[in-house]
Amino acid sequence: MNAVILDGVRTPFGRWKGSLAPINATELGTIVLRELINRVPEAIHADGVILAQVIQAGHGQNPARKVAINAGVSPTTPAITLNNVCLAGIASVADAARRIQYGEGDLYITGGFDSMTNAPHLAPIRRELSYGPVTFYDTLNDGLWCSLNDQSMGSLSDAKNEELGITRKEQDEYAVLSQSRASTAQIHGILNTEIVPISGTLENDEGIRHSSSIEKLSNLRPAFQQGGTLTAGNSSQMSDGASLGIITSEKKAKELGKSPLAKIRGWSEIAGPDTSLHLKPAQAINELLKKTSLTVDDIDLFEINEAFASVVIASCAELGIGFDKVNVNGGAIAVGHPLAGTGFRLILTLAHELKRRGGGKGIAALCGGGGQGMAILIEVPERWTF
């Protein structure tokens, strides 16, 4: 049974401590799910809710279930919260498609949400503090610190840049390209098809810098270590946001009388052997191409998450593809990267761009903390026939 992306939507992505700061992660997820239910009322009785969140501390039991109930999904619909760091949004789609293939159901709510602004600090004082200061743990580290080698993702990636010979100039040039593409997309309303504005709060992605330039980026200091080449300008932005979608069988889409956004053709998930990020999207993409008997030339567009500019640079070099087919409307350097909110955003952006171009095949891929990667292949037909 073939799975399709029936519909999807996202919030505008807010800057860290920006316009979305008063709204916590589950509230962001609820806003988007309410919009999806408005578009597809049948989602109230979904067979399951599979939603991702990375920074879960303080959000109560099973945040996916909380979002579902608050948005109006039937209380008889089960929910599960996924967390394999940045991969989780795509993992939720793969999980739904797998369930559909095995006949467990035919309509699932997927995607993810995070508010990095509202990530709490924790103190392990339950064992009774008797004397001395309290040390707090920053839960942002649950997304930004490698738990396997006890190192920040930035420091880890700075070292990989040096190993691969990726220069500061290359990274800054790519960052300007991302900002320029996102600026053009926003000015021309290209991203509007995937965004539900939050009235009175935020209408469009907040992190896009319309006047970015090499000169401005070259003046930024290294963000993670002295002599490093990663800066705030060529790294993904810490952000707040949610992106959710509805995955159904083709048969269910026909019953509902809706033309889906895209067909799900396959996915792959890889790990290791090391904990670095740079080549993990390329590894996952190559594995996916092998599984589907395709080559990079068969793929019209790619979305490779811009965790750092160097991740895209390294993965494109490994795959032998140019930037002309990658992140054509900008990426996380400009739009933002709210961790679990990014995976489905990549799929959504890819599907809409393929549709604008008259159809085609596309792959969305990410790297993830701990040295993992995931890729998903979608196809948008020229016209839908059931």
C-alpha positions, 0 to 999 in steps of 0.5 A, spaced: 500 500 500 503 506 497 503 512 502 502 519 500 503 526 504 496 528 503 497 535 506 502 539 511 503 546 514 508 549 518 509 556 523 513 561 521 520 560 524 522 565 529 528 567 531 531 565 538 528 569 543 524 573 538 517 573 536 515 566 538 518 566 545 511 567 549 509 561 545 512 554 548 513 548 543 507 544 544 503 550 543 506 551 536 505 544 535 497 545 537 497 551 532 499 547 526 495 541 528 489 545 528 490 548 521 491 541 519 484 539 522 481 545 519 483 543 512 482 535 513 477 534 518 478 527 518 484 527 521 480 528 528 480 520 527 487 519 525 489 512 526 495 515 530 499 521 532 507 521 531 510 527 533 517 529 534 520 533 540 527 534 542 527 539 547 522 535 551 524 537 559 518 540 562 512 539 557 509 533 561 508 526 559 508 524 551 508 531 548 505 529 542 499 526 545 498 533 549 498 537 542 493 532 539 488 533 544 489 540 545 488 541 537 482 537 537 484 530 535 479 524 538 482 522 545 481 515 542 487 516 537 494 513 540 500 518 540 507 517 540 513 522 541 519 521 537 526 523 539 532 521 534 534 529 535 534 532 528 532 526 524 526 525 528 521 529 523 523 525 517 523 519 522 515 520 524 513 520 516 517 514 515 514 511 521 507 513 518 508 510 511 511 503 514 505 503 518 500 504 512 504 499 508 503 494 514 496 495 514 495 498 521 492 504 519 491 509 513 491 516 516 497 519 521 499 525 523 506 526 523 512 532 524 515 535 529 516 542 534 521 545 538 522 552 542 529 553 543 527 559 546 524 556 552 528 550 553 529 550 561 535 549 565 535 543 570 538 542 577 539 535 580 537 537 587 532 531 589 538 528 592 537 533 597 542 539 597 545 540 604 551 545 602 554 549 596 551 552 590 547 549 585 549 547 578 544 548 572 544 543 566 542 547 560 537 542 556 539 545 549 544 541 550 540 535 549 540 537 542 546 541 541 551 537 545 554 530 543 552 525 548 557 520 545 564 524 545 561 529 550 563 535 545 559 541 542 556 539 535 560 546 533 567 544 536 566 537 533 564 540 526 570 545 526 574 539 527 571 536 521 572 542 517 579 542 518 580 535 517 576 535 510 579 542 508 573 546 508 575 553 508 571 559 512 571 563 505 567 557 502 562 556 508 561 564 508 560 564 501 555 558 501 551 562 507 550 568 503 547 564 497 542 561 503 540 567 505 539 570 498 535 564 496 531 565 502 530 572 501 528 572 494 523 566 496 520 570 502 519 577 497 516 573 492 511 569 497 514 562 495 514 560 502 507 562 503 504 556 501 507 552 506 506 557 512 500 558 517 501 565 519 500 566 527 496 573 527 498 578 531 505 575 532 509 572 526 507 572 519 513 570 516 520 567 517 524 571 522 531 569 521 532 571 514 537 577 513 535 580 506 542 584 506 547 579 508 553 579 504 560 576 504 563 583 507 558 582 513 560 575 514 567 575 514 567 580 520 564 575 525 568 571 530 568 564 530 563 561 534 565 555 538 573 555 538 579 560 537 581 559 530 575 555 528 571 557 521 564 556 524 560 562 526 553 565 527 553 566 520 555 560 517 551 555 522 544 554 522 540 558 527 537 556 533 529 557 532 522 556 535 517 553 530 513 547 528 511 543 522 506 537 521 503 533 516 498 528 514 500 521 511 495 517 508 494 511 503 493 513 496 486 509 497 484 514 503 486 520 499 482 518 493 476 517 498 477 524 501 477 527 494 484 530 495 490 530 491 496 529 495 502 533 495 507 528 494 508 520 494 513 517 499 518 513 495 522 510 500 527 512 505 534 510 509 537 511 516 544 510 517 549 511 523 557 512 524 562 510 524 564 516 527 560 522 530 561 527 525 555 530 521 558 532 515 558 526 510 551 523 514 546 526 509 550 524 503 551 517 506 543 516 507 542 519 500 547 514 497 544 508 501 537 511 499 539 511 491 542 504 492 535 501 495 531 505 490 535 503 484 536 511 482 542 515 481 543 522 483 541 524 476 534 521 477 533 526 482 531 533 480 532 537 487 535 536 494 533 539 501 540 538 505 539 541 512 544 546 513 546 544 520 552 548 518 554 550 511 560 545 511 555 539 512 552 541 505 558 543 502 561 536 504 555 532 502 554 535 495 562 534 494 561 527 496 555 526 492 558 530 486 552 535 485 552 542 485 548 547 489 543 549 483 539 543 485 540 543 493 536 548 498 534 552 492 529 557 497 535 557 502 535 553 508 536 553 516 542 558 515 537 563 513 530 560 515 532 557 522 532 550 525 528 548 530 530 541 531 524 537 531 521 542 527 525 542 521 525 535 518 518 535 515 519 542 513 524 540 509 519 535 506 514 540 505 519 545 502 521 540 497 514 538 495 511 545 494 518 546 489 517 540 485 510 542 484 511 549 482 516 546 477 511 541 474 513 535 478 519 530 479 523 527 484 526 530 490 530 527 496 530 531 503 536 529 508 539 531 515 545 529 519 543 528 527 547 528 533 551 522 535 553 521 528 547 519 524 543 521 518 536 520 514 534 521 507 527 520 504 525 520 497 518 523 495 515 524 488 510 529 485 507 527 479 505 532 473 498 530 475 494 525 480 491 519 477 488 514 482 
